[in-house]
């Protein structure tokens, strides 16, 4: 029978003529050397170009990866060898290697050696560890040397193919060939060694259109293969398949069976002549180079042909040889998760067909092998042939020992457990493959149809493009996998039995509608899977080992390579997997955990409590997370061991005291913040405040203290925030407590002279003179001389500030008034809200000292603070500005010459300066009106009760009470260009706005 093998194209990259291709052994890369002098590295998984190299303007006929050095080595028609680092694109070395075109490069698998062959009829050996010295020249061919290749079984020898019609075998240490193989009638273009250990063969292809198979021990031609109509340009003995691949200038690629030498199939990709082929041991990927591009194909599947019985005995096929091992021979207690197991394997026998599928029967007594269009049933222990026949696929039932085979696409045969054929079915649709289990599944391109094993009647058709079907041991659950997701279903055998009874042994041709119920759909691609009870264990396309109980998925391990499930041994509590090379790995998975989760999903809580004592404490946290996902948070809290997770659960359950206790034992900022938020929501403000203190939540504390009108705590918070560099919070604390002197200190110490001047004009007018001098000096440092000279000082220009003296006189009373306000409860806001819009002089003038809204005589008397008792402003001005503050006053006689404001009696008369600074005179020029309003000249309502940003509430001073207070200092304490400080409109007189910002006829 012909060899049945799938061929899948993974890359088709069109380009100029490709003279050589090479596959990277670990990365999904293919190196393509082009006739136009360009070299590409393609990623055949993503269909993208990884790197490109403009090597030369002449053809590049040879290119190879050197993975252990991260190099590519390129040989071209300009006789040069060039070496590049494929990670950095750096050229490592370039040297002239031959006197004619370089045809081929071979890299030694272990030593730092490189072989090159050329049209100069020479083969040269290079040692890159010795500075690329030419250590040996092999000279015996009489024509172009087209290819050289190392012997994989003896890397001290290599073979060469030449247009002198010969193949020569050499030893690295001798310049004379060991022997010559003659038989081709024309030049020989290619040669390759057989990779297995059982045959001392090599293959060659030539311009006579023939492939020849040689025994290099007897030096005889074993077989001549005819099938190409033109020159054979490349040949390969594939290492993991019984195939010989040949490419020809007739635009075809032939696949030959390496045992029977039969032509299995011919591939053609309409890319014109084929020039090169590359493969890697352990991979099913093949790279091909054509006149019009590069192709990468995958032959068959990467999944190894292996199976494990319920006792832990593993049978694996490597080519036609069968090996067995037992994972129970290794003590499970000493195994580490993901560690390669040192399991001794012994040869069990051989198989008459090339195995493409190998599966144990449910009881483990027999093994079914399918391949080459045939099936054979062997005994598992002695490997004796029990039955055979024609088949392209084979599956077992769920326990009776019956099996079914598929022949072609429309014939299904069912066999009894005594291996005799029982029934034949020819479905009306094309069957891609079949699946075993409680029902016989026939998979088509668009659906999967399930049939009863005994009667072969349709039970149910499910419209999903299925790839595989996995049944649980009890047959009540199954998983159907597709290209992008998998579906968990339950199977109701009772509904099918009732349908048989009601139909007199016949089912409805459309099947039984209630036979299956969809439980869950999960968007993950499953590669391999098995059931452990009601738990589905699987590997996915992301190399992750996971299991699902119901809809709850848990990741058991992230694997660094593709691994395929063999089975699970409950006694060892371990799951076993195999890689494509046949190595076995294992991971721990407690059966008690699976039983507990299964019982919870089923709602069998009593059974779950019985299983729980068998679960070690180290697994309790994982079990708790599962319970949490099932909505059982209280039980999860009882089992959880991780403090962070317990605190999270306590917060979710609203158990504030427990959460606080856990947070105190294992403090972390995140816990305290979560707890403070919950305590605030539940109205436990004492606990909320304590939590905010623990996590230094200054904004939250400001909100709490402001809401409670706690002046003492606000003052303490202001000091703490100032020490921590939280200037926004500190400013707000001092401002809300009426400590205007401290607010002014903060502005000056952070070098915000402009804002300090405006703040002083509003709240401390007697301190304004030195601050304005400091502001001017700061502007001069920034070369804003005209702006500095244009700033008016109320002391030296009283005509511009008609109400200034009244504000100075009322300042001491206003200080006490602000302190009184800070001591008032928040409920007094409605009663006092109108006062914030008044000038101080107006406010005091309108007050009746005897009224309940006025100031008591005692308060007024206490407010009379003498000038001697007040702290001089100059003492808090930064040293760099103190000189300005100390400058003597300019005599009036000189004022008219030096002061640009002298002679003006109204702000409207003052000409606008050129814009040379921002709204406060800092940095670049800007529109001063932006600090106070739009071009209309109207001022914003800084102290109004309008909502803040996003509709948030405002305090009595018009400032947002949101937890994240921002006065313009920035999160790091540094003040930005503008501070939004509440002010009365009269404060604007401290800064002369441009004329355009003031309406005609309007006074600022």
Buried (B, 14 or more C-beta within 10 A) or exposed (E): EEBBBEEEEBBBBEBBBBBBBBBBEEBBBBBBBBBBBBBBBBBBEEEEEBBBBEBBEBBBBBBBBBBEBBBBBBBBBBBBBBBBEBEEEEEBBBEEBBEEBBBBBBBBEEEBBBBBBBBBBBBBBBBBEEEBEEEBEBEBBEBBBBBBBBBBEEBEBBBBBBBBBBBBBBBBEEEEBEEBBEBBEEBBBBBBBBBBEEBBBBBBBBBBBBBBBBBBEEEEBBBEBEBBEBBBBBBBBBBBBBBBBBBBBBBBBBBBBBBEBEBBBEBEBEBBBBBBBBBBEEBBBBBBBBBBBBBBBBBBBBBBBBBBBBEBBBBBBBBBBBBBBBBBEBEBEEBEBBEEBEBEBEEBBEBEBBBBBBBBBBBBEBBBBBBBBBBBBBEBBEBEEBBBBEBBBBBBBBBBBBBBBBBEEEBBBBBEBEBEEBBEBEBEBEBBBBBBBBBBBBBBEEBBBBBBBEEBBBBBBBEBBBBBBBBBBBBBBBBBBBEEBBBBBEBBBEBBEEBBEEEEEEBEEEBBEEBBEEBBBBEBBBBBBBBBBBBBBBBBEEBBBBBBBBEBBBEBBEBEEBBBBBBBBBEBBBBBBBBBEBBBBBBBBBBBBBBBBBBBBEEEEEBBEEBBEEBEEEBBBBBBBBBBBBEBBEBBBEBBEBBBBBBBBBBBBEBBEBBBBBBEEEEBEEBBBBBBBBBBEEEBEEBBBBBBBBBBBBBBBBBBBBEBBBBEBBBBBBEBBBEEEBBBBBBBBBBBBBBBBBBBBBBBBBBBBBBBBBBBBBBBBBBBBBBBBBBBBBBBEBEBEBBBBBBBBBBBBEEBBBBBBBBBBBBBBBBBBBBBBBEBEEEEBEEBEEBBBBBBBBBBEEBEEEEEEBBEEEBBEBBEEEEEEBEEBBEBBBEEBBEBBEEEEEEEEEBEEEBBBBEBEEBBEBEBBEBBBBBBBBEEBBBBBBBBBEEEBBBBEBBEBEEBEEEEEBBBBBBBBBBEBBBBBEEEBEBEBBBBBBBBBBBBBBBBBBBEBBEEEEEB
